């Protein structure tokens, strides 16, 4: 029996920037990758924490390994966007704290 990744991974126009997600969720393959490889959560922990089928979490990692460059580029682009946004948009709380320190 062959089970394709399309049972667990889907790309839905307009959902999460057209990125591959676990079927019927808004959890992207990149989200699973970040939790596993950068936050050091096991696939079993991710499955339990988010009430996901373990097979779907493994399918996300299989998809990642088949599309590694694309997913890694997406993660880097998101990181760069967040850093630029943070740099260009100050936090009202940070501004108040800065004023208190200088005041």
Secondary structure, DSSP 8 states (H G I E B T S, - for coil): ----GGGTEE--TTSGGG--EETTSS-BHHHHHIIIIIS---HHHHHHHTT--HHHHHHHHHHHHHSHHHHHHHHHHHHHHHHHHHHHS--HHHHHHHHHHH-
